[in-house]
Amino acid sequence: MVVFNGLLKIKICEAVSLKPTAWSLRHAVGPRPQTFLLDPYIALNVDDSRIGQTATKQKTNSPAWHDEFVTDVCNGRKIELAVFHDAPIGYDDFVANCTIQFEELLQNGSRHFEDWSSPSKLLPRAQKANPSF
């Protein structure tokens, strides 16, 4: 298994057409829950360690963040991005996720990675800086 050691710089750009889950609609009022807008944020993990979290964007299903996170990684295997709806009461609701294997990034040979993840179209961009293998 390939692991990553070095400085990771990742920019969280946007998510497009996020869909509210049935659980997030439990407090929706009115006849048209399909128009329910989320209060999304993204939690960023490398393996099992929390690296950061974007700010919550209010009332949007296509949020843009353009937040950058930089961290040293030792024996990293994967990057995980998870979108949550910032619930006003109780636990935040899971909406979508994306997992990027470092092996995929390293075998690609590129210093940049950009990918769309369905069905909610989460767009992560990762840049490798100072990698050592």
RAFEN-V659849 format. One line per field, one symbol per residue. phi: phi as a letter, one per 30 degrees, with the letter a starting at -180 (. if undefined). psi: psi as a letter, one per 20 degrees, with the letter a starting at -180 (. if undefined). Layout:
BEGIN
phi = ???
psi = ???
END
This chain:
BEGIN
phi = .dbcblccbbcdcabbhdcddeddddcdcjdbddcdcdcdbcccbchccdcladddcdhacbdbchccbbadcbhdcacbcbcbcdddbiddcdcabbbcdeedddddiddbbbacbddchdccbbbdbhdbc
psi = pprppappoppofrqplqpprhhhihjpprimiijpprmqrpppqodjpphaprqpppmqjmqpgkpqppqppolphqpppppqpnphpbqqppgrrpppphggghhhiqiqppqqpriimpnqpqppplqp.
END
